[in-house]
Amino acid sequence: MSFNACYEERRYFNPQKLSDVRYEKLPFCMRVLLESTIRKCDGFYIKTDDVSSILDWQKQQNQAEVAFSPARVLLQDFTGIPAMVDLAAMRDALAKQGVDPNLVNPRCPTDLIVDHSLNQEMELIRNKERLQFFKWCSKAFKNINVVPPDINTVHQLNLEYLCQVVQEGEGFIYPDSVVGTDSHTTMINGLGILGWGVGGIESEAVMLGQPVSLTLPQVIGCKLVGTINPLATSIDIVLGITKHLRQAGIGGKFVEFFGPGVQQLSASDRTTIANMCPEYNATVSFFPVDDITLQHFKHTICSEEKLVVLEDYLKSIKLFRSYGDQSEEPQYSEVIEMNLSSIVPHVSGPKRPQDRVAVTCMKEDFINCLNEKVGFKGFHISKEKQATRVPFLHEGAEYNLAHGSVVIAAVISCTNNCNPSVMLAAGLLAKKAVEAGLMVKPYIRTSLVPGSGTVTHYLNTSGVLPYLRKLGFEVVGYGCATCVGNTAPLPESVVDAIKQGDLVACGVLSGNRHLEGRLCDCVRANYLASPPLVVAYAIAGTVSINLETEPLGVNSEGKDVYLRDIWPSKEEVNHTEENIVIASMFKELRSRMEKGSTFWNSLESAESALFPWDPKSTYIRCPSFFSKLSKEVCTPQSIEGAYPLLFLGDKVTTDHISPAGSIARVSAAAKYLQSKRLTPREFNSYGARRGNDAVMTRGTFASIKLQNRLIGKTGPKTLHIPSGQTLDVFEAAERYQRDGVPLIILAGKEYGSGSSRDWAAKGPYLLGVRAVIAESFEKIHRNHLVGMGIAPLQFLPGQNADSLELCGKERFTINIPQELIPRQQLIVQTSTGKSFSVMALFENDMDVAFFRHGGILKYVARSLLP
């Protein structure tokens, strides 16, 4: 039945019929949640109590657990490949039990976008093996759509092509919603589509028909007032709101925007703002559909006819927002007001996205960072060494590097590319810079990795791309590059100069991730900035500059050129965007989708229901998660005499646990690959090898920035306590497993923060880790640990390893009762006679069930056994 026919026959669920008064008081995002729960209510996974709880959201927030079945699942290839490898392995395991492997299929519609495979200096051929696996998946599994490489990035496709606002299925129409493994999934909330990020393990469960379980969140109303400063870009607005909401302490909550200021934001602005919600720890940042959103859909996914029906449907179930009607104001848990006129241009860094620096204060702040002790901002460079300048030769010419010198400048496929205005501003600034006679020094590693081909199209159509190229910002491909470690190497002379002077060299990028050492090991200071500021700092060649009072450079006549001389006005940007970009960019995307990828079309793949595993493969291996699969469920056993594999501090990120970047030549993973006769050039990255459990297990805790208190220094090493030897983490874990010794991890606050990575839980599981005891956990990573059968245990308030005087060399016994319940306190005993309690962070009965089964995957697999 067609979309229009479903609407005309009123084949949709109208939640307000349950209680018109209570429904109209719900925030718009809660209305989407309610509609899904009503439609999917089956009395088993989703119950009538879930419906009642959402309808009584004001009373039930932060208390009731509800189940949510999204309309679709979104995967990118870095997280998609382990998910699909797991499903292929599940088919194998069930086939061995006499079960038809064709029963294993995604039940929830799933889109898998191959976009993270990019490496700037390698061709697609290097990824052929993995791409062949993806192509087999596209043919073997039902209900999955694989978008081949070189088409678009996952977040851009989600915004420009996959989102439907209103979906049609099983004879009904209903609001679109999505959960995704990409960190940018939340961008979709800017278009009025409810969506958030989940871990790879959770996504697999949703694909196989399991709902997402969540505690009804508080919904913070963010009221936007005031007029936007003409010089402030959407990135400045994003970072301003990020800081404002981070200070408000909204971790784990939903945010919904309203107020007169919302109407000043384009659809692109909204998606950019929504993208950053993980940085202020919100689950979603929701902009309800309004007139501006509909105008955006008119240029993208909707015909005029569908647009009319879509608007009527959304209005009929009160999911359309009219800011002029005060009677529509829902009730929020709390209202936070922000004046948009207070926002001024900022950058963020040098190590964390929450550390914002006004552009006018950049020089002073960088000098302060040099002076400060090593920490979240400081580098502790002595006063006498702060003036160090190191001369070096590059391409026959002599240059100098100093503290603050820019060596990486990247406009990459993250926060900005959904918003044409900031990309056009960068292009227009480049045009004016070239016309003024300014250039970028050739040793700076510049790159332009747009979010999609449409970005290249509109940069070219608007006439600014040639000027970006003249400054060195060449388009190097489409996908995640610099921020996931896929940066082309710096010139050796630059690296040598940095090391010789022990310089704090800088990278400037327009993404939303810049953890220390992530871009390049020798680049210690990294700043997030809007695309035009990335170009500006590249021209200046340093971050130690006051862009308001100091010139960027001199023109051919020897005249100083300031940023204000080449900064494009808001009118210029808007004129270019409205008259050139909007109409052409989506037409280009549709054309690329229709043509597809020649490389992909030429790939051969198997036609079988079971994947033909190649024992020689170093990319795709059948993992051991389903070994000894049987119908019987084992009761979790107490953990007895466990040694700590690692003793960690605060803010251990998933980058520390499971790196995504290049594989170091001296790492355990490198030794394994060398044993398979691969050269270092063939190692590729950890992200590219997520389909190989042998590589990923060896890569667990392989970060050079890992700070392990057992050895007292940074690096991927640990102490094998019984022997007293310092070993690679993998080698130590291997010894413990050989001796039958269980392992735990001790950690501080915010364990598992950062990008969601299933291997950050799968890796420790395969290393033999049974529990992590920490002061607090990042939510998605906690879910991952539960999903792999690892117990997330939290110190009681006011306690930590130091207050309990733990040295990390004790043996630990954790008593796990047979009748485990959510959030139960467990007793931990040490070999030194100490005893303390921890909270088992199983949030609901489903968590306990997953833990009892040894993880989500085994739970689902057992449900298919006869």
N, C-alpha and C positions, 0 to 999 in steps of 0.2 A: 504494500500500500504506500502511495506517495506521501511526501511531507504535507502537501496541501490537502490531500484527501483525509489524512489523519486529523488535521485541524478542523476541516469542515464537518467531520463526523464527531467532533469533540472527543477524539480518542486520546485523551491525556488525563492525568490526575491533577485535580485542583485542591491543593492542601487547605485552602482557606475555608472549604466546606466543613472541615472538622471543627473549626472554631475561628470565625472571622476576626473577632477582637484579638485573641491571642496571636493569631497568625500575623496580623498587621503590626504588632509590636515587635515581631522578630526582626533582627538584622537581616539584610538581604542574603548574606552568605548562609545563614541558618535556614532560610526558606529553601535554598537549593538542597541543603542537606536533608531537610524534612521531606521534600518531594521524592528524593531518591529512596529514602527509608520506607515511605508509604508504598512506592511502586515495587520495591524488592522484598517487602515483608513476606517471609515464608514460614514464620513460626519456629524456625530452627536456627539459622544463622542470624537472621534479622527478625526481631519479635515485636509484638504490638507495644511492649514496654519501651522499646527504642523510640517508636513514634511518639508515645506519650511524653517521654523525657525531653525530646526536642521541642515539642509543642509547649512544654513547661520549662523552656530553657532558662528563664530568669531564676527559677528556683533550683534547677538541676545543674547549672554550670559549675564546673570543677568538681562534680560529684558523680553524676551518672556516666556509665560506660555505654556507648552506642556503637553499632556496626554500620559501616558505610560501604556501599558498592558503587564505585565510580563507573562512568560510562565507558572509559577506555584506559589503557595503560600505555605509557610512553617510555621507550628505552633508547639509549644511545649505545653505540657498539662497545665501548669500554666496559659498561655494565651489562650490556645486552649479551655479549659473548659468554660470560660465565652463566648467565641465566639460561641461555639456550643450550649450552653444554650440559647443564644440570638436567634439563628436560630430556635431552638425548640420552644421558646416562640413566635417567629414570625409565625411559623406554627399554633400555637394555635390561635393567634390573627386573622389571615386570615381565618382560619376555621370558627370562629365565625361570620365572614362577608360573609360566603358562598363561599369562595374561596378554591379550591382544595389545601390542604396543601402540596401535592407532588410537587407543583410548586416551593417550596422553596428548592433549592439545590445549592451547589457551582457550578458556571458556569466556573470558572477557576480551573484547577486541583489543589487539595489541599492535602498535606501530613501533618498528625498530629502524632507527635512522643511523646509517653508517657514516659518521662524520668525524669521530675522534681519531681515526686511523692516520690522519695527516702527519707527515714529518717533512719539514720544509726541504730537506736535501735528498729525500728518497722518493722513488716512484711507487705507484700503486702496486707494481709487480711484487714488491717486497711483502705486501700484505695479501698476496694471492691465495694462500692456503686458508686464511681466516675468511676471506671473502667467499671462497668456494663453500665453506661451511655455512655461511649466512645464506647462500643461494640454495643449498640443500634444505635449510630451515624453511625458506619461502615456499618450497614445493612439498616438503614432508608434513608440515604442520598446518592445520586449518586455523582460520581466524587470526592470522598474523600477516601484517603488511611490512615488507622489508623495503626501505628506500635505499637505493644503492649509493655508493660514494660519489663525490664531486657534483652533488645536486644542491645541497643546502645543509646548514647546521640544524641540529635537533630543535633548538628553541625557536629558530626562525620558521622552520616548517610547521611547528606547532602553532605559531601565531598566524602564519600566512596561508596555510593550506589544510592542516588537519583539523583545526578547531571548527566547530559547526554552530556554536552558540546553543542551538537546539538540535538534538539528535533524533533520528527516527529508527526504531527497531522493534521487532516483535509486534508490529501493528500499532505502536504508540509513538507519540512524540514526547520529548522530555528534555530538560536542560542538560547541556553538555557538562561534563566534569572529567577530571583526569588525575591520576597519580603517576609520577614519573621518577626515573632514577637519575635524571640529569639535574644538576644543582640549579638550573634556570627554569625548572618546571613552573615555579611560582609566577613567572612573567605572565602567564595566561590569565591570572586574576585581574590584570589591568583591562581585560576585555569583558569582564563580567562572567568569566567561566571559572568555577571553583576548581582549584587544583593545587597540589603540593607535592613535595619530594618525599619519596620513601626509599628505603634501602633495596638493594638488588634482591635480597632474600624475601622481603615483604612483597616486592613486585611480582615475584614468581608465584607467591601464594595467591595474590589477586588474579593473576593470569589464569590460575587453576580453579578459580571460583570462590576463593575465600574472601570475605569482606575485610576491610580495614577496621580495626578496633581503635576507638579513640575516646578519651574522656571529653565530654562536652566542654568546649573551651569558653573562656571569657572572650567577649568581642569588644575590643577597644574602638570607640568611634574617634577617628582623627579628623577634626574639623579644620579645613584649610580656609584661611581668610587672607586679605591683603592682595597686593599687586606684585607680580614677579619683576625683579630687577632686570632691565634689558640685557645686562652683561652676564647674567646667570644662565647657564645651560641646564638642561634637564639633569645632568650629572651633578651639578651643584645642588639642585633641589633634592636629588636622591640622597646625597651625602648629608645634607642638612636634616632631612627627615630621619635618616639612619641614626644620626647622633641624638636627635630629639627623642626618638622612640627607644633607643638603647638606654638612655638615661632614665626613661620612664619605667624600665624594668618590665617588659612585656613578654618575657620568655615563654614560649609555648602557647601564646594567645593568638587569636585572629585579630586582624586590624581591618576596619572598614572605613573608607574615606567618604566624607561628605562636606557640605559647606560651599559657599559661593566661589571659593578658590579652585574647586575641582573643575569648573567650567573653563578655566584658563588653560587647562592641561589637555593636550591632544591625546589621542589613543596611544601614540608612540611614547609620549611622556609617561602615561600611566603604566604601560608595560615595563618601562625602564625602572620606575619606582617600585613596582611590584616585584621585580627581579631581585632587588636587594633585601627583601624581607628576611632571608636567612641570616644576614649580617647583623640584624638587630634582634635575632632569635624569635621572631614571630613565625607562626606556621604558614599563614597566608596574609597578603595585603590586598583587600578586595575593593574593586571599583565596580559598582552595579552598572548595568547597561543603561545608557541614556542616549540623548540625541547625537552626541559626538561619537559615541561608539557605533551607532547605526550608520552614520556617515562614513566611518571607517569601513564597515562591512560592505557598504555600497561599492567601494573601490576594490574590495578583496573577494570575499567568498559568496556574496549574495547577489542574485538578480533582483531587479526592481520588484518582481512579483513575489519572490520569496521574502524580500525585506518587509513587505506589507504584512504578510502572514506572520512572520517572526515577531514583528512589533505588536500585532494584535494578540498573539499568544502570550508574550511576556507581560503585556498589560492585563490580560485576563486572569493571570495567576499572580499578579502584583510583583513581578520581578523587573519592572521597568522603573527607572528613577527619574523623577521630575524635581529638580532642585528648587523650583519656584513654589512648590506646594508644601508648606510647612506641616500640613496634616500627615504627610507621608513619613515624618521623622520616626524611625524605630527607636526602641529603647536599647541603650548600650550598657555594658558593664561599667564603663567609665568613658568620659570624653576628654580628649587631649586636643588643645587648640594650637595651631601653628600659623604664624604670620609669614606669608611667602615673601613679603618685602624685606624681611630681615636676612635673607639668604645672600651671601656673597661668594664669589668663586673660591673654591678650596681644592687642595689635593689631599691625598690620604697616604700616610706612611710614617716612617720608612720601613716598618715591619708589619704593621697591623692595619686593617681597613678602618677600624674605629678611631684611629689617631689622625684626626683631621687638622690640616694646617692651612690657614688663609694664604692665598697666593702672595699677598703683600707682606706676609711675615715669613715667607719660605726661607730666605737667606739666614735670618736670625735663628729660626728654628733648627736649621741644619747644623749651624755652628754649635748650638746648644746640644744637639745630638752627639756631635764629636766629643764634647766635653763630658757628657754624662757617662756614668758607669754602664757597663754592658748589661742590657736588659731589653725591655720591650721597645725602647727608643734609642738607647745610648750605645756608643761604640768605644768610648774611653780612649780617645786619641790624645796623647800628651800635647800640651800647648806648642812645644818646640817642633813637633812633627806636623802640625796642622797646615803649615805653609809649604809642605813638601810638594815639589813638582818633578815629574819624571819625564824626560824627553825620550822619544822613540821614533822609529822610522816606520812609515806605512806607505806602500806603493811608491817608494822613492822620495817621499816628502817627510819632513820632520814635524812632529806635533808634541804637545805636552799634556800629560794627565795630572790631575790634582784631586784632592778630596772633593767629592761632589760632581766630578766629571760624569757626564751621561755617556754610557757605552751601549745601552739597549734602549730603543724607543719603538714601541709596538702599539699599533692600533689593531686590536685583536677581537675575535668573535665572542664577546661576552656581553657586558652590560649595554653597550652603546649602539650596536648595529641594528637593533629594532627601531631606532629613533633616527630618521633621516636628518633631522635638524642638526644634531651634533656632528654627524659625519660630513654633512655639507659645510658646516662651519669650518671643519678642519680643511676641507678642500678649498674653500674660498680664502681662508687664511694662507694656505700654501700658494695659491694664485697670486695674492698680493705680495707675499714674501719674495717669490721669484721675480715678479715685476719690479720689486724694490732692490733687486740684486743680492738677496740673501741666499745662503746655501747651508746645507748640513755637512759637517765634516765626514769624510768618506769612511773612517774607521768605526763610526757608530753603526751598530747592527740595527738597522731600521727594517720594519716589515709592516705590511698591511694585509691582515687576514680577515676579510669581511665575513659577516655572519651568513651571507648568502650571495649567490650570483646576482641577485637583484640589486644589492648594494653597489657592486661593480658597475652594473648597468646604469644606475642613476648617477653615480659619480662620473661616469663617462659621458652620459647624455647631457649632464649639466656643464660639461666642459672643464671640470676641475681635476680629473684623474691625471692628465699629462703633467700638471704642476706638482701633484703629489709624487709622481715618478721622478721628476727632476730633483726633488729633495730626498730621494732614496726610498720612498715608501711605495715599493712595488707590491702588487698583489701576488702573494706566494701560494695561495690556495684557499680552500674553504673548509674550515673545521677548527677544532681547538688546538692551538699551537703553543705560544709562549707560556701561557699560564698553566699548562699541564706538563711543562718541561721540554716541549718540542721546539727548542730554540736552536737555530744554527750556531755552531761554535763561533766564539769571538776570535778575531785575528790573534795569532800567537804573540805578536809583538805587543798587543794591548794587554793580554793576560800576563805576560812577563813584566810589563810596566806596573800593573796593579800589584803584583806580588813583590816586585822590587821595592816599591814605596809603601807597601802595606796600606794601600789606598782604600778608602771607602768609595768605591765606584757605584754608580747609580743606574738603575733601570727605571724608565717611565712607561707606563702602559695604561690602556683604557679598558681594563677588565674589572673583575671584582675579587680576584685572588692574587696575593703577592707575598706569600709567606717567605721568610728569609731563606735564601739558598734555592728557592724553587725555580727562578728564572735561569740562574747560572751560579755555580758554586762560588765563583770569585766576585760576584756582584752582591754586596751586602745590604745596600740601601735600595729599596724599590718603592716607587710611588704610583698610586692610582690617580689618574687625571682624566679629564675630558679629552676627546680626540684633538680639538684645536690646541689644548695646552700641551699634549704630547708633542705635537709638531713644533710648538713654540719652544719648548725646552730642548728639543733636538737641535733647533737652529742655534739656540744660545750655547749648547754644548755643556751646560752645567745646571745644577739645581741651586747652586749657591749664588743666586741672583735675585734682586728685587725687580720684578717685571714692570713695576709701576714707575720706578725712578731710573733704572739702568737700561741702556739700549741692548737689543738682541744682537746687534752687529752694526756694520757700516755698509753703505751702498757703494757703488762703483765710483761715486764722486767723493767718497770719504765722509759722507754725512751719516750721523747716527740715526738708526731706525729703531723705534720703540714699538712695543707690543700694541699700543693704542693706534699706531699708524697703520697696522695691517689687520687689526681685529674686525671681522665683519659685523655689521649691525644686525639686529634682530630682524629688521625689515628686509634686508638683503637675503637673509637665510630663509625667511618665510616666503618671500616672493619666489625664490628658486624651488623650494619644496612644493608649494601649491601649484606652480605652473609647469613643473617638469617631472617631479618625482612620483607623486601619488598615483597618477594614471598609468605610468610606465612600469613601475617596479613589479607590480603583481602580474602584469601581462607577461613580463619576462620570466617570472617564476613558473607560471603555467606552461610556458613554452618549454622550459628546461625539464619540467616533469613529464611532458608529453614525449620529448625526445629521448629521455632517459640517459643512461651511461653506456657508451660504446664498449668500454672495458667490461662492464658488468654483463652486458648482453652476450659477449663472446665467451664468458666463463662457462666451463663445464662442471657439472656436479652430479652426484649419485641420485638415482630415482627411488631408492629403497626406503622402507619405513624405519629401518635401523641405520644409524650412521656408520659407515665403514671406517672405523678408527684406524689410523696409520700408526703403527708402533714406532716408526722413525720420526714422527712429527715432533717438533719442538714448540709448536703453537697450540695444538689441540690434543688434549689427552682426556681419557675417560676418568673422572675423579672417583675417589673411593668413598664418597658420602653414603652410598647405598649398600655398602658391603654388609653382609649378614642380615639383609632385610627379611623380616618375617612378620607374621600377623600379630605376634605377641608383643605387648608393650612392657618394657622393663621399668620397674620403679627406680627413680634416681637414687644412686648410692651416695652415702656420705663420702666426703673427700678426706682421705687419711694420709697424713705425713707428707703433705705437698711442700715442695720448695718453691720460692719465688723465682720465676724465670727472669723477671725484671723488677726493679724498684724505681718507679718513675715519679715525676713531680706533677705540677699543674699544667693544664692546657696541652696535653698530649693529643696531637691531631691525627686524623687518619692518614695524613702525609707521613707522619712519623711511623705509624703502624704498617701501612702498606703503600709505599711510594708509587707514583704513576710515571715518573720520569725515566731517564736513561739508566741503564744497568751498569754500575761501576765495575771496572775491570778486575778489581780485587775482591769482589763480593762473592758470597756463597752461590748466588744465582749464576754469576759469570763462570765459576768453576764447573757448575753443572753443564752450562752451554758449551764450554770448551771441551768437556768430556764427550760432547756430541759432535765434535769437530767443527764448531762454529768459530769464526774470527770475531774480534770485538766489533768490527763494522757490521756484523750480522746479528748482534745482540738485540737490536731494536729496543723498545722500552718495556717497562713492567706493564703499562697499560695495554700495549699490543699483545702481551703474552698472558692475559688474564684467563685464557682458555686452557692454560697448562698449569695444573696444580703443583707440579714439581718446581717450576720456576717461582710461582707466587708464594709457596711455602718458604722457600729459601729467601725470598724478598721481604718476608714479614719482619718488621723492625730493622730494615736495612738502611734507614735514613742516616745520613751523616750528621744530622742535627739532633739525634736521639740522645737525651741526657739520662743516663742510667746511674743511679746512686750506688749501685753495687760495685761499679768500677771507678766512679768519681770523675769521669770525663765524657765528652761527647763522642758518638760514633756507634756503629751497629755491632757492639760487643757486649758481652755479659760475663758474669762470674759463674763458672760451674762450681757450685758451693762445695760438694763433697771432695773434689780434687784440688780446689783453689786455683784452677787455671782460668785465664781469660780467653774466651773463645768467641767465634761468630755466634750470634744468637741461635741460628739454625743448628750448628754443631753441638751446642750445649743442650738444646732441646732433644736432639737425636740421642745423646748419651742418657738423658733422663728417661726417655721412652724405652731405650734398650734395657734399662734397669727397672722398668716398671714403676717409676716414680711419677705421680701426678704433679701438675704445675699450677701455680696461680700467678697473678700479676698484682702488685701493689702500686697504687697511683693516687694522685691528688685530685684537684678540682677539674671539671670539664673534660673528663677523659673521653676521647673519640670525637672531639669537635672537628669542624671542617667539612669537606665534601663527603657525601655518603659513599662508602665503599664496602661492598659485601666481603671482599677479601680481607678487610680489617678485622673481620670476625672469623671467616673461613680459615685464614692463615693461622691465627692462634689456636683454633680448634685442631688443625692438623699438626701443630707443634705439641699438642698434648695439654693445652691450657684448659682447666676445668672451671675456673672462676676468676673474676677480676674484682678486687676489693678497692674501691675508690671513694673519694669524698663526694663526687657527683659525676654524672654521665650526660653526654649529649644524647638527645632522645632517639634519633634514628640509629645511632650506634648501639644504644641499649637494646633496641628492637633486634638489631643484627645479632648481638650476643645471644639473646634468648632464642632467636631463630636457628642458631647453630648448637643449641644445647649447652652454652656457657652461661654460668650463673653470674648476673651483674649484682654485686653485693656492695651496699653503701655503708660507710662508717656512720654511726649515729651522730646527730648534731653535736658540734663541739669537740668531736673526736677526729683524729687522723693518725697516720703512722707515727708522727713525731710525738703527739701527746700521749700515745700508748707506748712510747719508747721502743718501737720496733726497729731492729737494725736491718731487717731484710734477709738475714741468714738463718732465721729460725725455720722449723718445719711447722706446717699449719694443718690442723684437722678441723674440718667444717662439718657439723652435724646437720644433715638434711633429713627431715622427717618423711615417712612414707606418705602421710596425708598433708602434703605441702599446700599452703593457701597463699593468695596474693598478699604481698607486702608483709610477709611473716618475718619476725626477728629470728635469726639463727645464731647459735653459739659457735665462736671460733676459739680453739685452744692452740697454744703454741708449745713447742718443745721445751721452752724455758719456763713453763708453768703459768704463763699469763693466759687470761681468758677475757674475751670481750664479745659484744653482740654487734651484729650487722643487720641491715635491712635488706631482704631479698626483693629486688625491684622487679617482681612479676606483678604487672598492673591489673591483671584480670585472669579469669579462669582459662581463657584461651592461651595466654602466656604460659600458664602452668601446664596446660595440655601439650603445648609445643615442646616445653622443656622435658616433660615426661617421655615424649616420643623420641627425644634426641634431636629435635629441630623441626622446623616447618616442613622441609622437604620430605623427611621420613613420615611425618604425619599425613601429608597428602598421598604419598606413595602407598602407605598402608591402607588408606581408604579405598584404593582401587584393587586391593587383593581380595580374592574370593573368600 
